Amino acid sequence: MRFRNLYCAALSALALLSSAPASAAAVATVEAVQAPAWRDRGGITAPLAPGMELKSGDVLRTGPGARAYLMLPEGSRVKLGEAAQFSFYSQSMRPERSFRAALDIVAGAFRFTTGKLNKTLPREVAIRVGTATIGIRGTDIWGKTDKDGDLVALIQGRIEISRAGQATELAQAMTYFDAPAGQAAAVKPLDMETLAKLARQTEILDGDGAARAKGKVRIRAATATSEEAALELYDRIREAGFAARILSRATEGGGLTYELRLGGYANAAEAEAAAAVLQARTGLKPVVAP
């Protein structure tokens, strides 16, 4: 119940947080994106991009086959799987000293891992996964919610779960809270084979086609000979969940040509994987730039 109250308190503070100055510290930063993925803020949708700063109340969505990694300001990482919907709220003005937050997993899978260097940091985090509310302190958990119910796996640490007015404590690593839709919940042992299958749903592996802030390889998604055509392509690519940019170049005849570009890939293999997804979603024929 205590963590349920924390979650409600964080939500009630959202109005104050959203009116904070634009220079206020970000509540999270996008570390890596395996597109398609989007951020909804104030009625405006934008594709997720590495390095993007997130504000309290932002809604993140991932598409089929997608993943996203988020870094919280106190060093913890949140990993989102495909078809996920996630919101984040925080009241912490100095998260490097004391961190309070509420995470809302409306759909899909996630993993929350406390930063190794900040495990002793004063921290109160409440995570709502479907019908369950989880209170955590310094831990590693995996969870998922869908039409079949809710599941929360404790990999390391300790958590307290509130569901349907009942509280359950998980203090033993490698156990999970299984709450099928319309049925009573139960705590069960978690074996390494099952954990590996769960983790893959939120993990970005080499060759998956993820973009990161320091990636140097880019994709030429499309080209256009007019500004109007370039803007149409720009909207089309971004609606598909890819963070495109437009670059213009002068032609020999004195005109301009426009290039729609994606960046942030560590190598050609990552870019090729992302280009294949982009082509499947848009019908374009992207090319990995040399």
N, C-alpha and C positions, 0 to 999 in steps of 0.2 A: 504494500500500500504506500510505503514511503516513496518508492521510486515512481509509482503511478502519480503521486502528488508532484514529484519533481517534473515529470513529463508535462503535466497540466500547467505548472508554473512557467515552464519554458514557453509553452504555446501562448499563454496570456501576456508574456513579455514581448511577443512578436511585434505588436504595434509600435512599441517604443524603439525596438531595434531597427525596424524599417525606416524610422524617421531619423536615424542617426546620420551624422555627416558622411558624405561620400568617401572621405579620407579614413573612415573607421577601418580597423583591421579586418581582413577577410576571415570568415569563419572556417573556410576550407579552400584548398587549391587543387585543381585537377592535375594529377601527376601523369596519367597515361589514359589513352582512349583507344579502344578497339571499336571503331564505328560500325553501325550508326548509333548515335546517342545525342540527347538534347537537354538543354536547360530551359525551364519555363520561369519567367520572372515578370510580374506585373502585366500579364497578358501578352508578353512577347516571348517567342520561342527562338532559341539560337542553338546551333550545334555545339556540343562539348568540344573543347580544344585543350591540349596540354598547356598548362600555365594559367588557365582561366581561373579567376578568383570568384568564389561563391559567397553569397550573402545569406544571412539567416532568413529562412522562409523559401529559398529557391527550391524548385521541384526538378529533380533529375530523372530522366527516362532513358532506358536503353532499349534498342531494338533487337531483332532476332540475331543470335550469334554474337552479340556485343558484350563488351566488358568495359569497366571504368575503374580507375584507382583514384582515390581522393586522399589528400594529406590534411589532417586536422592541425590546427596551430600549435598544439602541445605535443605533436610528434606521432600520434596514432594514425593508422591507415585504415580506410574503409574500401573494400573491394565489392563492386557490384557485378552481378551476373546479367545474363540476357533477360529481356522483358521485365526489367525491374523498374520500380517507381519509388523514389527516395526523397525525403525532405530532411533538413537539418536545422535545428534551432539552438541558439546559445545565448546565455546571459553574461558570459565571461568577457570582461573588458581587458583583463590581463591574463590570457590563457597560459602563458609561460609560467605563471605563479600558482594559479588555481583555475581548474577547468570544470565548468558545469555545462551540460548540453543534453538535448533530447534528439534522438534520431528516429525517424518514422519510415519503416519499410512497409509500403502499401502493397507491393507485389514483388515477386522474384526473390533471388538469393543474394546474400551479402556475407562478408566476413569483416569482423572488427578486430584489429590487433593493436594492442597498446605499444607505443614506442619503447624500445628497450632502454633508452637513456632516461626515460621519465616515468618509470614504474612507481616511484615514490612520490610523484607529484600529487597534491591534493586534487581529487577528481571525483565528480559525481556525474555519471552518464546513465541516462535511461533510454532504452531502445524498445520501441513498439514494433512487434512483428505480428501483423494480423491481429489476433485477439489476445496476444500475450504481451505483457510489459516486463522488460528485463532491466534490472539494476546491476551495474557492473563496476568493478574497480580493478584496474590493472590485470588484463586478461586477454585471451584469444578465443573468440567464439565465431561460429558459423550458423547462419539461420536462413530460413526460407518460409514464405507464405504463398499459398495458391488456393485454388478451389478445393483441394483435398484436405487442407488444414495447415497447421503451423508446425515447424520443427526448429529446435534450437540445440546446437551441439556445443558442449563445453570442451574445448581443446586444452586449455590451460587456465588456471586461476579459479575464480569463484563467482557465481551469479545468483541472483534472486529473481524468481519469475512469478508474476501475478497474472492469473487468468481466471475469469469467472468467479471472482471473489475469493479464490484460494491461492495461497502462497506456497511456492516450492523452492527449496534451496538446492543448488547443484554445487557441491564443494569438492567433488572428485573429478579429476580430469578424465577425458575420454568417456564421457557419458552424454546422453542427449535426451531432451524433453520432446516427446512425441505427442502432438495434440491433433488428432484427426478431426475433421469438421463434424460437429454434432456428437462427438464422443468424449469420454473422459480422457484426460492426459495421463501419460505414464513416463517414468524415467527408465531408460534402457542403456546397456553398455554399448560403446562405440568401438568397433574394431578398425584397424588401420586400412583395410581394403575399402570399407565403407567411407572412411574419412577421405581417402584419395579420390573417390568418385564425387563426393560432395565438393571437395576443394577445387576440382577441375571446373566446376560450374561457375566459379568466380575468379579463376586464375588466368592470367595472360602468359602464354608460353611463347618461346621463340618461334617465329614463323606465323603467328596468329594475325599479323598485320596491324599492330598497335602503333600509334603515334605517341612520341614523348617530346618533352620540351627541348632536349638537346639533340634530337635526331637531325641529320644533315641531308638525307635523301628526300627528294620531292617527287610529286606526281603531277604531270600536266594533264589535268582532267579534261580540258576542252579549250578550243580557241574560237574567237569571234572577230568579225571585221567591223562591228558597230557597237557602240556603247549600249544600245537597247538590247541587242542580242546577248551581249556579255552579262547584263543584269538579269536577263531571263535565265541564262545558264547558272548564274550565281545563286538565284533563288531556288532553282531546281536541285542543285547539288546540296545546298544547305538544308532544304526540306527533307532530303534523303538522309540527313544525319552526318554530313561531312563538313568540316570547317574550311570552306574554300576562301581564297583570296583572289582578287583581280589585279593583274599587272598589265600595264599598257606599254607598248613599244612603238617607236616611230618607224614607218616604212620608208623605203627609198622614194616613193612617190609623194612623201610629205604627209601621209595619213597616219592612222594609228591601227594597230592590231592589239587584241586583248587576249590574255592568257589566264585561264582559270587554274589555280595551282593549289595543291595540298602539300603540306610539309610535315616534318617531324619524324621521319622514319629512319631507323638506325642503319638499315642496309637495303639493298635492292630486293632481297627476298621479302622483307616486311612490306615494302612498298608494292610489290607485285601482288601480295595477298590482299592488301587493302584495295588495290585497283580492281581486282576481280570482283570484290563485293560492290564497289561503286558501279561497275559496269552492269552487274546484275540488277541493281536497284534503279538505275537511271537510263540504261540503254546506251550510254556514252561509251567511247573507246579511249579510256585514259592510257597514258604512256608514262612509264617511269623515266624521269629526266636523267641524263648522264651526270 
